[in-house]
Amino acid sequence: MGKVVIRQAVDGDLPAMVRALGQKEYFGDRLNMQDGGHGLLLVAWKGGVAVGDVYVWLGAAEEPELRAHLPDVALITHLEVVAGRRGEGIGTELLRAAERRLWDLGHKQVALGVGLDNRDAQRLYARLGYTEWPHGQVSTTEVVYHPGGERELRPEICRIMVRSLDP
Ligand SMILES: CC(C)(COP(=O)(O)OP(=O)(O)OC[C@H]1O[C@@H](n2cnc3c(N)ncnc32)[C@H](O)[C@@H]1OP(=O)(O)O)[C@@H](O)C(=O)NCCC(=O)NCCS
């Protein structure tokens, strides 16, 4: 099926992204936010099919703890790889692509929140050089988009993990 290509999404990608990844409302929202300069939606494609994505949040963090301890830090959010293609290195490639973009934009550091129970993802981030910050766990709100269009706000306690981007 060829190699994985990662690129910034454009509005015209939405139908193909939704076919493979669902979450029409989420991706519609993020494309709008990207258009407004808020962040970057990066999508991994394999053989023309979307296989994963990550949204790089450049705007102010929603969590007051992040704004207090890491003002202006960029956040890796919503990293995901389709269930059938996990464990092939695509998540790692998406993270590295996000980090490269941030470095090119002048960022020196990146952060992300990972759910307390998500041990697999925590191991992945640790292997890629992320360490937990010393300021404790943080309550976040996960926005779940239902197929009917309604949004559900789900509280989630996260570990905050940080990595220096300096090569
Ligand atoms: C976390 C995730 C993005 C990793 O993507 P990936 O393409 O499988 O990652 P890679 O192939 O680059 O690395 C594999 C590592 O991912 C982790 N991983 C997490 N879930 C996994 C799964 N279902 N299958 C395989 N690896 C998984 C493992 O730690 C694995 O490392 P290991 O070799 O130490 O076991 C992906 O598993 C996913 O979409 N999970 C569900 C959504 C999620 O939890 N996102 C993170 C939110 S903070």
The ligand as a Gaussian input file, in Angstrom:
#p B3LYP/6-31G(d) Opt

LIG

0 1
 C       -1.518000       5.723000      20.956000
 C       -1.518000       5.534000      19.433000
 C       -1.744000       6.876000      18.735000
 C       -0.147000       4.999000      19.014000
 O       -0.123000       4.870000      17.606000
 P        0.669000       3.659000      16.929000
 O        0.739000       3.929000      15.469000
 O        0.103000       2.372000      17.371000
 O        2.088000       3.886000      17.612000
 P        3.468000       3.278000      17.146000
 O        3.264000       2.116000      16.249000
 O        4.309000       4.392000      16.673000
 O        4.029000       2.817000      18.527000
 C        3.462000       1.675000      19.137000
 C        3.339000       1.979000      20.569000
 O        2.078000       2.589000      20.786000
 C        1.488000       2.067000      21.932000
 N        0.171000       1.564000      21.646000
 C       -0.921000       2.074000      22.241000
 N       -2.006000       1.408000      21.840000
 C       -1.602000       0.456000      20.956000
 C       -2.268000      -0.549000      20.186000
 N       -3.600000      -0.709000      20.271000
 N       -1.540000      -1.343000      19.369000
 C       -0.206000      -1.186000      19.304000
 N        0.476000      -0.261000      19.996000
 C       -0.211000       0.554000      20.824000
 C        2.361000       1.032000      22.481000
 O        2.972000       1.636000      23.621000
 C        3.383000       0.749000      21.438000
 O        4.600000       0.713000      22.047000
 P        5.268000      -0.640000      22.537000
 O        6.051000      -1.078000      21.349000
 O        6.074000      -0.184000      23.683000
 O        4.145000      -1.574000      22.890000
 C       -2.607000       4.518000      18.976000
 O       -2.421000       3.319000      19.626000
 C       -4.044000       5.002000      19.197000
 O       -4.652000       5.597000      18.330000
 N       -4.595000       4.723000      20.375000
 C       -5.975000       5.143000      20.697000
 C       -6.072000       6.650000      20.881000
 C       -5.147000       7.130000      21.984000
 O       -5.085000       6.556000      23.060000
 N       -4.422000       8.241000      21.688000
 C       -3.512000       8.853000      22.656000
 C       -4.225000       9.924000      23.400000
 S       -3.158000      10.676000      24.597000

